[in-house]
Amino acid sequence: MSESKKFVIISALLQSGEMTLFELERKTNFSAHIIKSKISELNQLLKNVVTIKLMASHYKLVIENQVTFEHLFSGKFHALSNFNSSGKRQAYILKCLVDSDYILKVDLAEEMQVADTTITKDLKRLREMLKDFQLSISGTPNRGLKLNGHESRIRLVLIHHVMGYLPDDFRLNQAVQSAIDQYALSKNIEKKVMIY
């Protein structure tokens, strides 16, 4: 939870450039005390990478090492990570399965800061949903979980169930989205929204 608050604060400052404490409170729904505390923790934790400075009553994100910053916050996807919703967790699990040959369930739980039982429930729902795309998740002891299926169907599931959690600049234009929807219909793949 604490890590998510730090990501939310950095994300807000990245989007706005600079913000007053009041604006940060409104944007993040955190108290002034929590914001100041998390900024202090971030400044200690990310020394020589990024600093949040208070200048003329505005907080500003100053990136000192762009390469390291981009590596740490690799991804706008990760910057948005607030894993309180099952849909977001499932989308993140899908992204991780696509990005890696194998991934351990315990690593997923640690990254998302949720219980192992939560990951198990999300995987059960995800496996059900993936049947519509003729995809499956298999598990191998000591190696982890793996996404199995045809590449075109993997791309479709990413578009239908992961893209919605990314910022607008990652969205497909209407013509591309229409073409994808037509392809999905031709393959008898129903577009479903994961809401649990």
Salt bridges, closest charged atoms under 4 A:
GLU3 OE2 - LYS6 NZ 3.44
GLU41 OE1 - LYS6 NZ 3.10
GLU41 OE2 - LYS38 NZ 3.52
ASP99 OD2 - LYS95 NZ 2.76
ASP116 OD2 - LYS105 NZ 3.91
ASP122 OD2 - ARG89 NE 2.47
GLU128 OE2 - LYS131 NZ 2.89
ASP132 OD2 - LYS192 NZ 2.79
GLU151 OE2 - ARG155 NE 2.72
ASP168 OD1 - ARG171 NH1 3.58
ASP169 OD2 - LYS76 NZ 2.56
